[in-house]
Amino acid sequence: MLFEVWAPHAERVRLRLAPGPGAAAPADRPMERDPARPGWWWASAPAASGTRYGFVLDDGPVRPDPRSRRQPEGPEGLSAVLGTAWPEPTDAWSGRELNGAVLYELHVGTFTPEGTFDAAAGRLDHLARLGVTHVQLMPLSPFPGRHGWGYDGVAPWAVHEPYGGPEGLHRFVGAAHRHGLGVVLDVVHNHLGPSGNQLPSFGPYFTDRHHTPWGAAVNLDAPGSDEVRAYFIGSALAFLRDYRLDGLRLDAVHALADTRAEHFLAQLSTAVDALSAELGRPLFLVAESDRNDPRTTAPRPEGGLGLHAQWNDDFHHALHTALTAEAQGYYADFARDPLTALVKTLTGAFFHDGTYSTFRGRGHGAPVDPATPAHRFVGYAQTHDQIGNRALGDRLSATLSPERAACAAALVLCGPFTPMLFMGEEWGARTPWQYFTDHPDPELAEAVRTGRRREFAAHGWAADDVPDPQDPATRDRSCLDWAEPVEPEHARLLDWHRRLVSVRRAHLDPGLRLRDVTAEAGRTADGARWLTLRHSGLLVAVNLGGAPAEVPALAEGEPLAATRRPTGTTLPADAAVVLKT
């Protein structure tokens, strides 16, 4: 078997193979420089699936392979050869397009109490009956400990072993495809976690030329960056190809510092589009971006980065303030007139499209071309960030009535954007989703604990009221309670979500563009706050106020779905209706 590693600054590199049966000591083999590829080393050695190995640089400690596909003892242990003896898929999976998709964000470690791929696969029938099209898995790269959100991963080519490792992911994807569900993976290219990161020992994977909230930036434009870019692009393509994934969600792309003429994201999207053509099935990239920059999803020939969609936090913020009246932090600009902000985001995607952001203290964003396909923006009422980054990890269901939560669902699922639900949202889960970690390093664990409490102390929270991320009970509280969906109140909200997804599937115009979307809002002195949204021959009307609202547009069609049927053109308080016009 051929073993290779990029270690451009090493003088000597040895391959270490763990002792096999009957061997008393590890076997070391000197590696040779590759004359055709500067900085690369290679060696051939007998090995089989499961063989443990690592690399020794200049007589230092043995380290795992940066491109390891499996870390059975965790990210700091030896790597393991990953065999290719997986059974051939029996389904004729041809992929699912992003246009027309309904995404479902899922954290493997808390979707079920068991926290494994196999346990999650046992619940896929629920998602198929809900009507979503794609399961979006939160990050899976190995990290120290058993439980965590996944954004502290340190082995970008491998799969977290406690979830079930590579074989477990392979089984999960196969099961999802048999249910007609695509699978999207959240990947992190902007940093590696604070513990177990071996990459700096091998080469210039990071640079002090730029700094991020996590420290030195991933090296995308300094000397050695060709190989670093190839490393992360290769990881992305390997997951899409080898596990038959359908797309990737790219974490915080605004933190990818890159001054080269061709941006890393344009290079990545080019490679993914080429792989899609090679495989003959659709693949897509969805960015999380804080820039409000239309170029993120603009086609590459038009000067864009060529990503296929981006999360729309502005829509979330407008919807959240309209639902809750919260006005702290980045909600402030939206909370001044939430309905007007909601109208603007529903029709133009960005609220801050060059306007002044008081949270940032500067102008922010740029306008989106009205001809932009609406599906290039992902719309949501809740995400892992917007729940878990709250002090108590409280969902909307902790403060909203089921009726108002149903209004939010109508605007998300029958809105113009690609909708996304966060696991459990569809039945109004009462379980929180809190910030939890499992750092084995006691100093790091204490730093995370005190840092979390210090962060929220600045907002008036007492330290004892902020859950301890390291306490196993924090993770356990965050697991979904699968007894809830059959309870009457939860079952009604779940049925509402199913009806909305069905309406969307039957009526959404696949050619919908932002210019085809209209919305208007109004309010009355007695407390009614209504909004209407039109696209694809649909009229969505919601009343987020405590009094009935007179909405003349309700006379234009017959309801396809309603939480409470209007009386003529009067929409009851906290009610939603979707009509075919």
Backbone hydrogen bonds, N-H to C=O, Kabsch-Sander energy under -0.5 kcal/mol:
donor,donor_aa,acceptor,acceptor_aa,energy
3,F,43,A,-2.9
5,V,41,W,-1.9
7,A,5,V,-0.7
7,A,39,G,-2.8
9,H,202,F,-0.5
10,A,7,A,-1.3
14,R,56,V,-2.4
15,L,29,R,-3.3
16,R,14,R,-0.5
16,R,54,G,-2.6
17,L,15,L,-0.6
17,L,27,A,-3.0
18,A,52,R,-2.4
23,A,20,G,-2.2
27,A,17,L,-2.3
28,D,26,P,-0.6
29,R,15,L,-2.6
31,M,13,V,-2.8
32,E,42,W,-2.9
34,D,40,W,-2.7
37,R,34,D,-1.1
40,W,37,R,-2.1
41,W,5,V,-2.3
42,W,32,E,-2.5
43,A,3,F,-1.9
45,A,1,M,-2.2
50,G,81,V,-2.7
51,T,48,A,-2.5
53,Y,79,S,-2.2
54,G,16,R,-1.8
55,F,63,R,-2.8
56,V,14,R,-2.7
57,L,55,F,-0.5
57,L,61,P,-0.6
58,D,12,R,-2.7
58,D,56,V,-0.6
60,G,57,L,-2.0
63,R,55,F,-2.5
68,S,65,D,-2.1
73,E,78,L,-0.6
74,G,71,Q,-1.9
77,G,74,G,-1.5
79,S,53,Y,-2.4
80,A,70,R,-1.9
81,V,51,T,-2.4
83,G,81,V,-0.7
93,W,91,D,-1.1
101,A,98,L,-2.5
103,L,419,P,-2.8
104,Y,134,H,-1.4
105,E,421,L,-3.2
106,L,136,Q,-3.1
108,V,106,L,-0.6
110,T,107,H,-1.5
111,F,107,H,-1.7
112,T,108,V,-0.6
117,F,163,Y,-2.9
120,A,116,T,-2.3
121,A,117,F,-2.7
122,G,118,D,-1.2
123,R,120,A,-1.9
124,L,121,A,-1.4
126,H,123,R,-0.8
127,L,123,R,-1.0
128,A,124,L,-2.4
129,R,125,D,-2.4
130,L,126,H,-1.6
131,G,127,L,-1.6
132,V,127,L,-1.1
133,T,102,V,-2.4
134,H,102,V,-1.8
135,V,182,G,-2.8
136,Q,104,Y,-3.2
136,Q,134,H,-0.6
137,L,135,V,-0.7
137,L,184,V,-3.2
138,M,106,L,-2.4
149,W,436,F,-0.6
153,G,150,G,-1.0
154,V,142,P,-2.6
155,A,142,P,-0.6
158,A,155,A,-2.1
160,H,140,L,-3.4
163,Y,160,H,-0.8
164,G,160,H,-0.6
164,G,161,E,-1.6
165,G,160,H,-1.6
168,G,164,G,-1.8
169,L,165,G,-2.1
170,H,166,P,-2.4
171,R,167,E,-2.3
172,F,168,G,-2.4
173,V,169,L,-2.7
174,G,170,H,-2.0
175,A,171,R,-2.4
176,A,172,F,-2.8
177,H,173,V,-2.6
178,R,174,G,-2.0
179,H,175,A,-1.1
179,H,176,A,-0.7
180,G,177,H,-1.6
181,L,176,A,-2.8
182,G,133,T,-3.1
184,V,135,V,-3.2
185,L,247,G,-2.0
186,D,137,L,-2.7
187,V,185,L,-0.6
187,V,249,R,-3.1
189,H,187,V,-0.6
193,G,153,G,-1.8
198,Q,196,G,-0.7
201,S,198,Q,-1.4
202,F,198,Q,-0.5
202,F,199,L,-1.8
203,G,199,L,-1.5
205,Y,203,G,-2.4
207,T,217,A,-2.8
210,H,207,T,-0.5
212,T,215,G,-3.1
215,G,212,T,-2.1
217,A,207,T,-1.5
217,A,210,H,-1.6
218,V,190,N,-0.5
219,N,205,Y,-2.7
220,L,218,V,-1.2
220,L,257,A,-0.5
225,S,222,A,-2.1
227,E,224,G,-0.6
228,V,224,G,-1.3
229,R,225,S,-2.8
230,A,226,D,-2.1
231,Y,227,E,-1.9
232,F,228,V,-1.9
233,I,229,R,-2.6
234,G,230,A,-2.5
235,S,231,Y,-1.7
236,A,232,F,-2.1
237,L,233,I,-2.5
238,A,234,G,-2.2
239,F,235,S,-2.0
240,L,236,A,-2.0
241,R,237,L,-2.8
242,D,238,A,-2.7
243,Y,238,A,-0.6
243,Y,239,F,-1.3
245,L,239,F,-1.0
246,D,183,V,-3.2
247,G,183,V,-1.0
248,L,284,F,-2.2
249,R,185,L,-2.4
250,L,248,L,-0.5
250,L,286,V,-3.2
251,D,187,V,-2.5
251,D,249,R,-0.6
253,V,250,L,-0.5
253,V,288,E,-2.6
254,H,288,E,-0.5
255,A,252,A,-2.0
256,L,253,V,-1.8
257,A,255,A,-1.0
258,D,256,L,-0.6
263,H,261,A,-0.7
266,A,263,H,-0.5
267,Q,263,H,-2.2
268,L,264,F,-2.6
269,S,265,L,-2.6
270,T,266,A,-2.1
271,A,267,Q,-2.0
272,V,268,L,-2.4
273,D,269,S,-2.4
274,A,270,T,-2.0
275,L,271,A,-2.1
276,S,272,V,-2.5
277,A,273,D,-2.0
278,E,274,A,-2.1
279,L,275,L,-2.8
280,G,276,S,-1.7
281,R,276,S,-1.3
284,F,246,D,-1.0
286,V,248,L,-2.8
287,A,309,A,-2.7
288,E,250,L,-2.4
289,S,287,A,-0.7
296,T,293,D,-1.9
297,T,294,P,-1.0
298,A,294,P,-0.8
302,E,299,P,-1.2
303,G,300,R,-2.1
304,G,299,P,-2.3
305,L,295,R,-2.8
306,G,298,A,-2.3
307,L,296,T,-1.6
308,H,285,L,-1.5
309,A,285,L,-1.1
310,Q,376,R,-2.2
311,W,287,A,-3.0
312,N,378,V,-2.0
313,D,311,W,-0.7
316,H,312,N,-1.5
317,H,313,D,-3.1
318,A,314,D,-2.4
319,L,315,F,-2.6
320,H,316,H,-3.3
321,T,317,H,-2.3
322,A,318,A,-1.9
323,L,319,L,-2.0
324,T,320,H,-2.6
325,A,321,T,-2.1
331,Y,328,Q,-2.2
332,A,329,G,-1.7
335,A,331,Y,-2.4
336,R,332,A,-0.8
337,D,334,F,-0.8
341,A,337,D,-2.3
342,L,338,P,-2.4
343,V,339,L,-2.5
344,K,340,T,-2.3
345,T,341,A,-2.3
346,L,342,L,-2.4
347,T,343,V,-1.5
348,G,344,K,-2.3
349,A,345,T,-1.9
350,F,348,G,-2.1
353,D,351,F,-1.2
354,G,364,H,-3.1
355,T,364,H,-0.5
357,S,362,R,-3.1
358,T,356,Y,-0.6
361,G,357,S,-2.1
362,R,357,S,-1.3
364,H,355,T,-2.5
366,A,292,N,-1.4
372,T,369,D,-2.5
374,A,512,L,-1.9
376,R,373,P,-1.5
377,F,374,A,-1.7
378,V,310,Q,-2.3
379,G,377,F,-0.5
379,G,418,T,-2.3
387,I,383,T,-1.4
388,G,384,H,-2.6
389,N,385,D,-2.2
390,R,387,I,-1.8
393,G,390,R,-0.7
398,A,395,R,-1.6
399,T,396,L,-1.8
400,L,396,L,-3.0
405,A,401,S,-2.3
406,A,402,P,-1.9
407,C,403,E,-1.3
408,A,404,R,-1.9
409,A,405,A,-2.1
410,A,406,A,-1.8
411,L,407,C,-1.8
412,V,408,A,-1.8
413,L,409,A,-3.1
414,C,410,A,-1.7
415,G,412,V,-0.7
418,T,377,F,-2.5
420,M,379,G,-1.8
421,L,103,L,-2.1
423,M,105,E,-2.3
425,E,422,F,-2.8
427,W,424,G,-1.2
428,G,425,E,-1.1
429,A,424,G,-2.2
433,W,393,G,-2.7
436,F,434,Q,-0.6
437,T,469,P,-2.6
445,A,441,D,-2.6
446,E,442,P,-2.2
447,A,443,E,-2.2
448,V,444,L,-2.4
449,R,445,A,-2.2
450,T,446,E,-2.8
451,G,447,A,-2.2
452,R,448,V,-2.2
453,R,449,R,-1.8
454,R,450,T,-2.5
455,E,451,G,-2.3
456,F,452,R,-1.6
457,A,453,R,-1.7
458,A,454,R,-1.3
459,H,456,F,-1.1
460,G,457,A,-1.8
461,W,456,F,-2.3
465,D,462,A,-1.6
466,V,462,A,-0.6
466,V,463,A,-1.2
471,D,468,D,-1.3
474,T,471,D,-2.2
475,R,471,D,-0.8
476,D,472,P,-2.3
477,R,473,A,-2.6
478,S,474,T,-0.8
478,S,475,R,-0.9
479,C,476,D,-1.2
480,L,110,T,-2.2
482,W,480,L,-0.8
484,E,481,D,-1.7
486,V,483,A,-0.6
487,E,484,E,-2.4
491,A,487,E,-3.3
492,R,488,P,-2.2
493,L,489,E,-1.4
494,L,490,H,-2.5
495,D,491,A,-2.4
496,W,492,R,-1.9
497,H,493,L,-2.1
498,R,494,L,-2.1
499,R,495,D,-2.2
500,L,496,W,-2.4
501,V,497,H,-2.4
502,S,498,R,-2.1
503,V,499,R,-2.4
504,R,500,L,-2.5
505,R,501,V,-2.5
506,A,502,S,-1.9
507,H,503,V,-1.9
508,L,504,R,-2.5
512,L,509,D,-1.9
514,L,372,T,-2.2
515,R,370,P,-2.4
516,D,513,R,-2.2
517,V,514,L,-1.8
518,T,534,R,-1.9
520,E,532,T,-1.9
522,G,530,W,-2.3
524,T,528,A,-2.0
527,G,524,T,-1.7
530,W,522,G,-2.1
531,L,542,V,-2.2
532,T,520,E,-2.9
533,L,540,V,-2.4
534,R,518,T,-3.0
535,H,538,L,-1.6
538,L,535,H,-3.0
539,L,579,L,-2.4
540,V,533,L,-3.0
541,A,539,L,-0.5
541,A,577,V,-2.8
542,V,531,L,-2.3
543,N,575,A,-2.5
544,L,529,R,-3.4
544,L,542,V,-0.5
546,G,527,G,-1.0
549,A,571,L,-2.7
551,V,549,A,-0.7
551,V,569,T,-3.4
554,L,551,V,-2.3
555,A,552,P,-1.9
556,E,553,A,-2.0
557,G,554,L,-0.7
558,E,580,K,-1.0
560,L,578,V,-3.8
561,A,578,V,-1.6
563,T,576,A,-2.6
564,R,576,A,-0.6
567,T,570,T,-2.1
568,G,566,P,-0.8
569,T,567,T,-0.5
570,T,567,T,-1.9
571,L,549,A,-3.2
571,L,569,T,-0.6
574,D,545,G,-1.2
575,A,543,N,-0.7
575,A,572,P,-0.7
577,V,541,A,-2.4
578,V,561,A,-3.0
579,L,539,L,-2.9
580,K,558,E,-1.8
581,T,537,G,-2.6
581,T,579,L,-0.6
